[in-house]
Amino acid sequence: MLPDMGLSGASKSRVWIFDLDNTLHDARPHIFPHINRSMTQYVAGLLDLGEEGANALRDAYWKRYGATLIGLIRHHRVDPGHFLRETHHFPELDRMIVARRELRSVLRRLPGRKIVFSNAPGQYARAVLQA
């Protein structure tokens, strides 16, 4: 929650900001492994690498830039939209989401505006929230 900064009127209402993955649902068991496999396949196909080489390159970009995608953009002119669309296909998303049943009612009781943050593609974020 953002602190009260001494603002008056409507500006004083509470705003809650939530990260999508691993906050509103647990992405570790199914979602993140799927994304990691998809990213490795993308890099392997793009650069004609085997799985080991693609993983090594992803790891190097992660360590150097904090994200595989940044390295792919800087060194291989990858279109970020294409990369995100290709690596975030979830034919069985509803089955992959691990959520707490009571979360919806807890969030509804929070007063104020709720904002969800994610660095994932919009269609993925909307699908997760819908589920």
N, CA and C atoms as an extended XYZ file, in Angstrom:
393
Properties=species:S:1:pos:R:3:atomname:S:1:resname:S:1:resid:I:1 pbc="F F F"
N         0.849       -1.171        0.000 N   MET     1
C         0.000        0.000        0.000 CA  MET     1
C         0.891        1.230        0.000 C   MET     1
N         0.508        2.235       -0.733 N   LEU     2
C         1.253        3.483       -0.760 CA  LEU     2
C         0.948        4.282        0.501 C   LEU     2
N         1.939        4.924        1.070 N   PRO     3
C         1.694        5.699        2.290 CA  PRO     3
C         0.861        6.948        2.014 C   PRO     3
N         0.174        7.416        3.049 N   ASP     4
C        -0.578        8.665        2.957 CA  ASP     4
C         0.438        9.803        2.901 C   ASP     4
N         0.462       10.540        1.805 N   MET     5
C         1.441       11.605        1.607 CA  MET     5
C         0.856       12.975        1.926 C   MET     5
N        -0.211       12.990        2.712 N   GLY     6
C        -0.808       14.264        3.078 CA  GLY     6
C        -1.685       14.838        1.985 C   GLY     6
N        -2.102       14.007        1.032 N   LEU     7
C        -2.945       14.475       -0.055 CA  LEU     7
C        -4.378       14.582        0.430 C   LEU     7
N        -5.156       15.407       -0.214 N   SER     8
C        -6.540       15.586        0.220 CA  SER     8
C        -7.514       15.008       -0.791 C   SER     8
N        -8.748       14.817       -0.358 N   GLY     9
C        -9.843       14.407       -1.240 CA  GLY     9
C        -9.623       13.050       -1.861 C   GLY     9
N        -9.966       12.956       -3.156 N   ALA    10
C        -9.909       11.693       -3.879 CA  ALA    10
C        -8.492       11.140       -3.960 C   ALA    10
N        -7.506       12.004       -3.925 N   SER    11
C        -6.124       11.558       -4.001 CA  SER    11
C        -5.702       10.764       -2.778 C   SER    11
N        -6.514       10.797       -1.731 N   LYS    12
C        -6.172       10.128       -0.498 CA  LYS    12
C        -6.599        8.655       -0.475 C   LYS    12
N        -7.373        8.205       -1.445 N   SER    13
C        -7.835        6.821       -1.434 CA  SER    13
C        -6.647        5.877       -1.596 C   SER    13
N        -6.808        4.700       -1.055 N   ARG    14
C        -5.731        3.718       -1.079 CA  ARG    14
C        -5.552        3.124       -2.464 C   ARG    14
N        -4.302        2.829       -2.769 N   VAL    15
C        -3.952        2.153       -4.013 CA  VAL    15
C        -3.084        0.959       -3.643 C   VAL    15
N        -3.457       -0.201       -4.149 N   TRP    16
C        -2.721       -1.434       -3.906 CA  TRP    16
C        -2.089       -1.867       -5.218 C   TRP    16
N        -0.804       -2.178       -5.192 N   ILE    17
C        -0.105       -2.651       -6.385 CA  ILE    17
C         0.361       -4.078       -6.114 C   ILE    17
N        -0.036       -4.983       -6.998 N   PHE    18
C         0.306       -6.397       -6.851 CA  PHE    18
C         1.116       -6.865       -8.045 C   PHE    18
N         2.160       -7.615       -7.785 N   ASP    19
C         2.868       -8.312       -8.841 CA  ASP    19
C         2.048       -9.549       -9.174 C   ASP    19
N         1.938       -9.895      -10.420 N   LEU    20
C         1.081      -11.007      -10.821 CA  LEU    20
C         1.654      -12.355      -10.401 C   LEU    20
N         2.786      -12.712      -10.968 N   ASP    21
C         3.353      -14.040      -10.739 CA  ASP    21
C         4.016      -14.130       -9.370 C   ASP    21
N         3.687      -15.176       -8.664 N   ASN    22
C         4.189      -15.473       -7.320 CA  ASN    22
C         3.682      -14.517       -6.250 C   ASN    22
N         2.676      -13.735       -6.591 N   THR    23
C         1.963      -12.938       -5.592 CA  THR    23
C         0.483      -13.286       -5.657 C   THR    23
N        -0.099      -13.138       -6.828 N   LEU    24
C        -1.518      -13.457       -6.984 CA  LEU    24
C        -1.740      -14.931       -7.338 C   LEU    24
N        -0.693      -15.594       -7.729 N   HIS    25
C        -0.726      -17.054       -7.939 CA  HIS    25
C         0.712      -17.556       -7.861 C   HIS    25
N         0.871      -18.855       -7.639 N   ASP    26
C         2.201      -19.453       -7.521 CA  ASP    26
C         2.631      -19.972       -8.894 C   ASP    26
N         3.534      -19.257       -9.524 N   ALA    27
C         3.981      -19.611      -10.875 CA  ALA    27
C         5.110      -20.645      -10.871 C   ALA    27
N         5.684      -20.925       -9.725 N   ARG    28
C         6.860      -21.803       -9.671 CA  ARG    28
C         6.614      -23.241      -10.115 C   ARG    28
N         5.516      -23.879       -9.737 N   PRO    29
C         5.395      -25.298      -10.091 CA  PRO    29
C         5.166      -25.589      -11.574 C   PRO    29
N         4.394      -24.754      -12.266 N   HIS    30
C         4.012      -25.080      -13.642 CA  HIS    30
C         4.309      -23.976      -14.656 C   HIS    30
N         3.985      -22.744      -14.317 N   ILE    31
C         4.109      -21.629      -15.269 CA  ILE    31
C         5.572      -21.328      -15.599 C   ILE    31
N         6.388      -21.080      -14.588 N   PHE    32
C         7.785      -20.719      -14.850 CA  PHE    32
C         8.569      -21.826      -15.560 C   PHE    32
N         8.420      -23.093      -15.174 N   PRO    33
C         9.125      -24.137      -15.950 CA  PRO    33
C         8.707      -24.160      -17.422 C   PRO    33
N         7.418      -23.929      -17.674 N   HIS    34
C         6.928      -23.893      -19.050 CA  HIS    34
C         7.559      -22.712      -19.814 C   HIS    34
N         7.599      -21.551      -19.185 N   ILE    35
C         8.217      -20.378      -19.819 CA  ILE    35
C         9.701      -20.626      -20.071 C   ILE    35
N        10.387      -21.207      -19.112 N   ASN    36
C        11.818      -21.487      -19.290 CA  ASN    36
C        12.057      -22.422      -20.468 C   ASN    36
N        11.251      -23.477      -20.584 N   ARG    37
C        11.391      -24.394      -21.731 CA  ARG    37
C        11.116      -23.658      -23.042 C   ARG    37
N        10.073      -22.820      -23.035 N   SER    38
C         9.720      -22.071      -24.253 CA  SER    38
C        10.824      -21.099      -24.649 C   SER    38
N        11.429      -20.429      -23.671 N   MET    39
C        12.514      -19.493      -23.970 CA  MET    39
C        13.729      -20.235      -24.533 C   MET    39
N        14.041      -21.378      -23.951 N   THR    40
C        15.166      -22.164      -24.448 CA  THR    40
C        14.911      -22.606      -25.882 C   THR    40
N        13.704      -23.073      -26.168 N   GLN    41
C        13.357      -23.478      -27.534 CA  GLN    41
C        13.445      -22.298      -28.500 C   GLN    41
N        13.003      -21.132      -28.056 N   TYR    42
C        13.045      -19.935      -28.894 CA  TYR    42
C        14.493      -19.595      -29.249 C   TYR    42
N        15.354      -19.547      -28.232 N   VAL    43
C        16.766      -19.211      -28.451 CA  VAL    43
C        17.430      -20.265      -29.330 C   VAL    43
N        17.143      -21.530      -29.067 N   ALA    44
C        17.730      -22.611      -29.868 CA  ALA    44
C        17.329      -22.482      -31.336 C   ALA    44
N        16.056      -22.240      -31.581 N   GLY    45
C        15.587      -22.093      -32.954 CA  GLY    45
C        16.125      -20.852      -33.638 C   GLY    45
N        16.163      -19.756      -32.910 N   LEU    46
C        16.635      -18.490      -33.460 CA  LEU    46
C        18.097      -18.563      -33.876 C   LEU    46
N        18.913      -19.185      -33.039 N   LEU    47
C        20.361      -19.155      -33.244 CA  LEU    47
C        20.940      -20.503      -33.662 C   LEU    47
N        20.067      -21.457      -33.971 N   ASP    48
C        20.488      -22.797      -34.387 CA  ASP    48
C        21.450      -23.416      -33.366 C   ASP    48
N        20.997      -23.418      -32.107 N   LEU    49
C        21.769      -23.987      -31.004 CA  LEU    49
C        21.058      -25.213      -30.454 C   LEU    49
N        21.827      -26.076      -29.820 N   GLY    50
C        21.228      -27.164      -29.074 CA  GLY    50
C        20.693      -26.635      -27.757 C   GLY    50
N        19.992      -27.501      -27.014 N   GLU    51
C        19.398      -27.083      -25.743 CA  GLU    51
C        20.456      -26.582      -24.758 C   GLU    51
N        21.560      -27.257      -24.683 N   GLU    52
C        22.620      -26.853      -23.747 CA  GLU    52
C        23.187      -25.477      -24.103 C   GLU    52
N        23.443      -25.242      -25.362 N   GLY    53
C        23.964      -23.956      -25.804 CA  GLY    53
C        22.960      -22.825      -25.597 C   GLY    53
N        21.701      -23.122      -25.875 N   ALA    54
C        20.650      -22.118      -25.678 CA  ALA    54
C        20.502      -21.771      -24.200 C   ALA    54
N        20.545      -22.777      -23.339 N   ASN    55
C        20.466      -22.518      -21.895 CA  ASN    55
C        21.665      -21.716      -21.405 C   ASN    55
N        22.846      -22.042      -21.913 N   ALA    56
C        24.057      -21.311      -21.507 CA  ALA    56
C        23.957      -19.840      -21.924 C   ALA    56
N        23.476      -19.594      -23.127 N   LEU    57
C        23.344      -18.217      -23.596 CA  LEU    57
C        22.289      -17.473      -22.785 C   LEU    57
N        21.150      -18.114      -22.531 N   ARG    58
C        20.106      -17.499      -21.699 CA  ARG    58
C        20.669      -17.138      -20.338 C   ARG    58
N        21.410      -18.052      -19.737 N   ASP    59
C        21.997      -17.810      -18.421 CA  ASP    59
C        22.979      -16.634      -18.467 C   ASP    59
N        23.794      -16.585      -19.510 N   ALA    60
C        24.756      -15.481      -19.643 CA  ALA    60
C        24.040      -14.139      -19.776 C   ALA    60
N        22.978      -14.090      -20.580 N   TYR    61
C        22.221      -12.846      -20.722 CA  TYR    61
C        21.521      -12.483      -19.423 C   TYR    61
N        21.011      -13.476      -18.708 N   TRP    62
C        20.345      -13.225      -17.432 CA  TRP    62
C        21.340      -12.593      -16.443 C   TRP    62
N        22.532      -13.164      -16.370 N   LYS    63
C        23.544      -12.647      -15.438 CA  LYS    63
C        24.026      -11.259      -15.849 C   LYS    63
N        24.191      -11.030      -17.136 N   ARG    64
C        24.723       -9.747      -17.603 CA  ARG    64
C        23.675       -8.637      -17.585 C   ARG    64
N        22.448       -8.951      -18.006 N   TYR    65
C        21.429       -7.911      -18.192 CA  TYR    65
C        20.242       -7.999      -17.234 C   TYR    65
N        20.121       -9.098      -16.522 N   GLY    66
C        18.979       -9.276      -15.635 CA  GLY    66
C        17.763       -9.858      -16.329 C   GLY    66
N        17.871      -10.120      -17.634 N   ALA    67
C        16.778      -10.733      -18.394 CA  ALA    67
C        17.329      -11.278      -19.708 C   ALA    67
N        16.864      -12.455      -20.064 N   THR    68
C        17.244      -13.062      -21.342 CA  THR    68
C        16.866      -12.150      -22.499 C   THR    68
N        15.675      -11.593      -22.429 N   LEU    69
C        15.159      -10.784      -23.526 CA  LEU    69
C        16.056       -9.585      -23.840 C   LEU    69
N        16.590       -8.938      -22.841 N   ILE    70
C        17.444       -7.768      -23.095 CA  ILE    70
C        18.665       -8.174      -23.919 C   ILE    70
N        19.270       -9.306      -23.571 N   GLY    71
C        20.408       -9.797      -24.352 CA  GLY    71
C        20.023      -10.132      -25.781 C   GLY    71
N        18.856      -10.725      -25.949 N   LEU    72
C        18.406      -11.067      -27.300 CA  LEU    72
C        18.131       -9.821      -28.135 C   LEU    72
N        17.610       -8.794      -27.502 N   ILE    73
C        17.366       -7.537      -28.219 CA  ILE    73
C        18.687       -6.883      -28.603 C   ILE    73
N        19.596       -6.782      -27.653 N   ARG    74
C        20.865       -6.078      -27.897 CA  ARG    74
C        21.779       -6.798      -28.879 C   ARG    74
N        21.800       -8.118      -28.813 N   HIS    75
C        22.774       -8.855      -29.625 CA  HIS    75
C        22.189       -9.526      -30.859 C   HIS    75
N        20.863       -9.678      -30.909 N   HIS    76
C        20.269      -10.427      -32.018 CA  HIS    76
C        19.058       -9.722      -32.632 C   HIS    76
N        18.808       -8.490      -32.203 N   ARG    77
C        17.705       -7.676      -32.737 CA  ARG    77
C        16.352       -8.382      -32.684 C   ARG    77
N        16.122       -9.105      -31.609 N   VAL    78
C        14.855       -9.813      -31.438 CA  VAL    78
C        13.753       -8.811      -31.123 C   VAL    78
N        12.615       -8.995      -31.755 N   ASP    79
C        11.441       -8.178      -31.473 CA  ASP    79
C        10.853       -8.645      -30.141 C   ASP    79
N        10.802       -7.779      -29.131 N   PRO    80
C        10.322       -8.215      -27.815 CA  PRO    80
C         8.888       -8.729      -27.829 C   PRO    80
N         8.026       -8.114      -28.613 N   GLY    81
C         6.644       -8.576      -28.698 CA  GLY    81
C         6.558       -9.993      -29.234 C   GLY    81
N         7.327      -10.271      -30.279 N   HIS    82
C         7.342      -11.616      -30.858 CA  HIS    82
C         7.868      -12.626      -29.842 C   HIS    82
N         8.961      -12.290      -29.197 N   PHE    83
C         9.550      -13.190      -28.188 CA  PHE    83
C         8.541      -13.505      -27.089 C   PHE    83
N         7.890      -12.491      -26.550 N   LEU    84
C         6.946      -12.703      -25.454 CA  LEU    84
C         5.727      -13.497      -25.899 C   LEU    84
N         5.233      -13.219      -27.092 N   ARG    85
C         4.094      -13.990      -27.598 CA  ARG    85
C         4.468      -15.456      -27.780 C   ARG    85
N         5.643      -15.695      -28.335 N   GLU    86
C         6.071      -17.065      -28.624 CA  GLU    86
C         6.419      -17.862      -27.373 C   GLU    86
N         6.818      -17.204      -26.324 N   THR    87
C         7.252      -17.922      -25.120 CA  THR    87
C         6.182      -17.968      -24.032 C   THR    87
N         5.025      -17.415      -24.299 N   HIS    88
C         3.948      -17.401      -23.306 CA  HIS    88
C         2.667      -18.040      -23.852 C   HIS    88
N         2.802      -19.189      -24.518 N   HIS    89
C         1.649      -19.976      -24.970 CA  HIS    89
C         1.297      -20.968      -23.867 C   HIS    89
N         0.055      -20.956      -23.439 N   PHE    90
C        -0.389      -21.843      -22.363 CA  PHE    90
C        -1.718      -22.477      -22.752 C   PHE    90
N        -1.684      -23.595      -23.494 N   PRO    91
C        -2.930      -24.226      -23.905 CA  PRO    91
C        -3.788      -24.707      -22.731 C   PRO    91
N        -3.185      -25.016      -21.606 N   GLU    92
C        -3.930      -25.491      -20.437 CA  GLU    92
C        -3.657      -24.598      -19.226 C   GLU    92
N        -3.733      -23.303      -19.424 N   LEU    93
C        -3.395      -22.355      -18.363 CA  LEU    93
C        -4.208      -22.582      -17.094 C   LEU    93
N        -5.502      -22.835      -17.239 N   ASP    94
C        -6.345      -23.036      -16.051 CA  ASP    94
C        -5.814      -24.148      -15.160 C   ASP    94
N        -5.284      -25.203      -15.752 N   ARG    95
C        -4.729      -26.325      -14.979 CA  ARG    95
C        -3.375      -25.998      -14.363 C   ARG    95
N        -2.668      -25.039      -14.924 N   MET    96
C        -1.313      -24.721      -14.480 CA  MET    96
C        -1.280      -23.722      -13.316 C   MET    96
N        -2.338      -22.978      -13.149 N   ILE    97
C        -2.362      -21.944      -12.115 CA  ILE    97
C        -2.570      -22.568      -10.743 C   ILE    97
N        -1.719      -22.168       -9.823 N   VAL    98
C        -1.846      -22.594       -8.431 CA  VAL    98
C        -2.214      -21.343       -7.640 C   VAL    98
N        -3.477      -21.269       -7.251 N   ALA    99
C        -3.977      -20.082       -6.553 CA  ALA    99
C        -4.605      -20.488       -5.228 C   ALA    99
N        -4.706      -19.540       -4.338 N   ARG   100
C        -5.399      -19.756       -3.066 CA  ARG   100
C        -6.860      -19.404       -3.266 C   ARG   100
N        -7.733      -20.291       -2.869 N   ARG   101
C        -9.168      -20.115       -3.085 CA  ARG   101
C        -9.707      -18.829       -2.468 C   ARG   101
N        -9.207      -18.463       -1.315 N   GLU   102
C        -9.751      -17.302       -0.610 CA  GLU   102
C        -9.236      -15.968       -1.138 C   GLU   102
N        -8.296      -15.994       -2.047 N   LEU   103
C        -7.668      -14.755       -2.517 CA  LEU   103
C        -8.680      -13.786       -3.123 C   LEU   103
N        -9.592      -14.260       -3.944 N   ARG   104
C       -10.565      -13.376       -4.593 CA  ARG   104
C       -11.372      -12.592       -3.558 C   ARG   104
N       -11.868      -13.277       -2.532 N   SER   105
C       -12.681      -12.580       -1.527 CA  SER   105
C       -11.832      -11.629       -0.690 C   SER   105
N       -10.599      -12.002       -0.422 N   VAL   106
C        -9.696      -11.114        0.334 CA  VAL   106
C        -9.436       -9.839       -0.467 C   VAL   106
N        -9.157       -9.983       -1.750 N   LEU   107
C        -8.882       -8.810       -2.593 CA  LEU   107
C       -10.108       -7.913       -2.727 C   LEU   107
N       -11.267       -8.508       -2.815 N   ARG   108
C       -12.499       -7.707       -2.931 CA  ARG   108
C       -12.757       -6.871       -1.678 C   ARG   108
N       -12.303       -7.349       -0.538 N   ARG   109
C       -12.518       -6.610        0.712 CA  ARG   109
C       -11.515       -5.476        0.918 C   ARG   109
N       -10.435       -5.465        0.171 N   LEU   110
C        -9.461       -4.382        0.316 CA  LEU   110
C       -10.056       -3.084       -0.223 C   LEU   110
N       -10.039       -2.022        0.559 N   PRO   111
C       -10.580       -0.749        0.069 CA  PRO   111
C        -9.612       -0.086       -0.901 C   PRO   111
N       -10.149        0.561       -1.897 N   GLY   112
C        -9.325        1.333       -2.813 CA  GLY   112
C        -9.100        0.640       -4.148 C   GLY   112
N        -8.251        1.256       -4.918 N   ARG   113
C        -7.937        0.813       -6.272 CA  ARG   113
C        -6.882       -0.281       -6.231 C   ARG   113
N        -7.013       -1.278       -7.099 N   LYS   114
C        -6.048       -2.363       -7.185 CA  LYS   114
C        -5.411       -2.357       -8.570 C   LYS   114
N        -4.103       -2.421       -8.597 N   ILE   115
C        -3.354       -2.414       -9.846 CA  ILE   115
C        -2.486       -3.661       -9.874 C   ILE   115
N        -2.464       -4.349      -11.011 N   VAL   116
C        -1.622       -5.527      -11.174 CA  VAL   116
C        -0.472       -5.158      -12.085 C   VAL   116
N         0.735       -5.511      -11.639 N   PHE   117
C         1.955       -5.270      -12.409 CA  PHE   117
C         2.473       -6.610      -12.910 C   PHE   117
N         2.953       -6.623      -14.135 N   SER   118
C         3.609       -7.808      -14.674 CA  SER   118
C         4.487       -7.388      -15.833 C   SER   118
N         5.606       -8.066      -15.991 N   ASN   119
C         6.425       -7.826      -17.178 CA  ASN   119
C         6.105       -8.856      -18.259 C   ASN   119
N         5.066       -9.650      -18.020 N   ALA   120
C         4.607      -10.637      -18.996 CA  ALA   120
C         3.695       -9.960      -20.013 C   ALA   120
N         3.438      -10.635      -21.131 N   PRO   121
C         2.530      -10.064      -22.131 CA  PRO   121
C         1.128       -9.866      -21.571 C   PRO   121
N         0.448       -8.877      -22.081 N   GLY   122
C        -0.895       -8.544      -21.605 CA  GLY   122
C        -1.878       -9.685      -21.704 C   GLY   122
N        -1.840      -10.460      -22.817 N   GLN   123
C        -2.811      -11.542      -22.966 CA  GLN   123
C        -2.601      -12.602      -21.890 C   GLN   123
N        -1.360      -12.846      -21.502 N   TYR   124
C        -1.087      -13.804      -20.435 CA  TYR   124
C        -1.607      -13.267      -19.097 C   TYR   124
N        -1.297      -12.018      -18.799 N   ALA   125
C        -1.730      -11.427      -17.524 CA  ALA   125
C        -3.252      -11.428      -17.424 C   ALA   125
N        -3.931      -11.052      -18.483 N   ARG   126
C        -5.401      -11.043      -18.459 CA  ARG   126
C        -5.959      -12.460      -18.283 C   ARG   126
N        -5.351      -13.430      -18.936 N   ALA   127
C        -5.817      -14.819      -18.829 CA  ALA   127
C        -5.623      -15.350      -17.404 C   ALA   127
N        -4.496      -15.028      -16.788 N   VAL   128
C        -4.256      -15.465      -15.412 CA  VAL   128
C        -5.271      -14.814      -14.475 C   VAL   128
N        -5.497      -13.526      -14.637 N   LEU   129
C        -6.467      -12.840      -13.769 CA  LEU   129
C        -7.877      -13.389      -13.972 C   LEU   129
N        -8.226      -13.706      -15.193 N   GLN   130
C        -9.538      -14.280      -15.467 CA  GLN   130
C        -9.683      -15.646      -14.772 C   GLN   130
N        -8.631      -16.442      -14.843 N   ALA   131
C        -8.671      -17.777      -14.210 CA  ALA   131
C        -8.748      -17.638      -12.704 C   ALA   131
